[in-house]
Amino acid sequence: MISKFLSKLKSIFLKSAVSPETPLKKEKKAAKSVKTKTKTKSVNSKKNIETLTTLPGVGAKSAKALYEAGFKTTKAVIAADEKDLLAVSGVGINLIKKLKKLK
């Protein structure tokens, strides 16, 4: 019986001690929303990389390299200068010839 009474007292005191921790709960919620945003960014980047693979001669590796080099869309790749594309690893002259045909 005494132990029940003590546990109730502890719970009462802990509840009052928990109230200052509510800003931590808000921080946790904010951290969750940040995680959600990064997930959406990674999903968007995956979609963009997949769309780059629709270009003739562009595989998964070269699409990822193009995306990381700053070419986010197929239009950006097609409109890019040959020198800029050659600077990307995995992009060669044959790929540039195929992309020229698209212009």
N, C-alpha and C positions, 0 to 999 in steps of 0.2 A: 504494500500500500504506500509506503514511504517512497519507494522507487517510482511509482506512478506519479506521485505528487512532484518528485524532483524532475522527472522527465517533462511534465507539463510546465514546470517553472523554466526549464531549459528551453523548451519550445517557445515560450512567451518571450524570453530574453533574446533568443536567436531571431525571432521575428522582428524585434526592434532593431537588431543589429543588421538584418538583411536589408532594411529600407535604405541605408546609405549605399548599398551595393546596386541599387537600381540603375545608376548610370552605367555600370558594367554590362547590365543586360542590354541597354541601348547600344553600347559599343559592339556587343556580340551580334545584334541584329544588323548593325551597319556593316560589320565584317561579312556577314552572310550575303548582304546585297552586293558587296564588292566582289565576292566569289561568283555571284550570279553574272555580274557584268563581264568578268574575265572569261567565264564559260561561253557567253554569247560572242565575245570577240574571237575566241578560239574556234567556235562553230562557223563564224563568218569567214575567218581566214581559211578554214578547210574548204568551205564552199567556193571561195575565190580561187584557191589552188586547183580545185576540181574543174572550174570553168576554164582555167588556163590550159588544162590538158585537152580541151576541145580543139585547140590550135593544131594544125598539122605539124607533126614532128616533135611535139612537146609531150614528154612523158611526165611521170610523177616527180622524178628528181629534178628535172629542169624546170618544171612548173613551180616547185618549192623554191628553187634558187632564184627564179624570176620574181616571185612574190617577195622574198626576203630582200631582193635588190631594189624593191620599190615599185615594180610593175604589178599593180594590184588588179588590173582588168585586162581583158583581151585587146581592147582599143588602145590601151597604153602600150602594150607590147607591139602592136602593129604600127603605131605612130612613132615608136622610138627610133632613135638614130642607130645606125649599124654599129658604131663604135661603142655606144652604151650597152648594146646587147652583147657584143663580143667580150665586154668586161665581166659579164656574168659567167660563173663557172658552169659548165655543162651546155653552153650555147656555142655552137660552131657555125662555120660558113654555110654548111648545108641547111641548117635550120633557118638562117637568115634568108637564104634563097627561097625557101618555102614561104616565109612570111612576106617577102616582096611580092609574091604572086597574089597575095590577099589585098594589097593596096589598090 
